Amino acid sequence: MTSSPPPDSAAGSPGAAPSYPADLQRLVEEYLAGLDFGVDPRARRLVEAMRYSLLAGGKRIRPVLALATARSRGVDPGAVLPTAAALELVHTYSLIHDDLPAIDDDTLRRGHATCHVVFGEDIAILAGDGLFAEAFNLLLVDQKGRAAARLAAAAEVARATGVRGMVGGQYMDVVGEACDDDDLRVLHALKTGRLIEAAVVCGAVLTGAGGAELGPYRAFAAELGLLFQIVDDILDEAGDEAELGKSVGKDRAQEKVTYVSRFGLEGARRLARDSHERATARLAELPGDTATLAELTGYIFHRRS
């Protein structure tokens, strides 16, 4: 049920369908579908659980960001596909674990029953663990290029997912460590923003960027991560459950501190507009043809799912 207009109304274009680089999304989908997690029949059920969640759909924003960054630097996006896919494996692992009864206790994800509902909590936990490990296999074995660049990309993903990244942010969320506005921003910069930052940075690193060159990419990606989270909070409050493919109102029901609970729905929409303006300004500082990154930035601001 839609209780109020979706967040694209904050941009003054209610009902407008945001554009998306479908060609890059298709590359990711085909690559993910072709991944082989092993043929040992004794692990068949585990692999089924891994593939069930990994191939459940979604816009693949993180891997597409990595591909779009490579494209902006004049490199064939296919050259960074293994790392892009690794980012999606990490993201999927985090969703499987977030949905568990011990954390968010969600039963619906991308319009389907969550992994633990279908396969049980034990197999769901192992499926998440397996996806995380297989992500580093892609980074360290399947990704081609200079060894130093591949190691830098792997280190970036490791930092983005550990205590200084996604897991640390999830801990802050679980134990309610968001007492003021600064805490809220840090929580989401870790939980959501760091993997988005890693996607952009990996796309740059694997195509030859390094050192001070990475600063503008990080600045853009950090703002994009903030924008993504603000819109996510708005969607949880005012989105359409059929479009989202998951339950709405969970944050409020669990009394989580979000941009909507802290600033109100209209306040959160104002923050989203401000963040979109800053992300667009940071994007203008990047070299190359950033048209696809601009398309993604607009999509994240206007998205309804």
Secondary structure as UniProt FT lines:
FT   HELIX           7..11
FT   TURN            14..15
FT   HELIX           22..33
FT   HELIX           41..43
FT   HELIX           44..54
FT   HELIX           61..72
FT   TURN            73..74
FT   HELIX           77..80
FT   HELIX           81..98
FT   TURN            101..104
FT   STRAND          108..109
FT   TURN            110..111
FT   STRAND          112..113
FT   HELIX           115..119
FT   HELIX           121..137
FT   HELIX           138..142
FT   HELIX           147..161
FT   TURN            163..165
FT   HELIX           166..175
FT   HELIX           181..188
FT   HELIX           189..193
FT   HELIX           194..205
FT   TURN            206..208
FT   HELIX           211..213
FT   HELIX           214..238
FT   HELIX           241..244
FT   HELIX           250..253
FT   TURN            254..255
FT   HELIX           259..283
FT   TURN            284..285
FT   HELIX           291..302
//
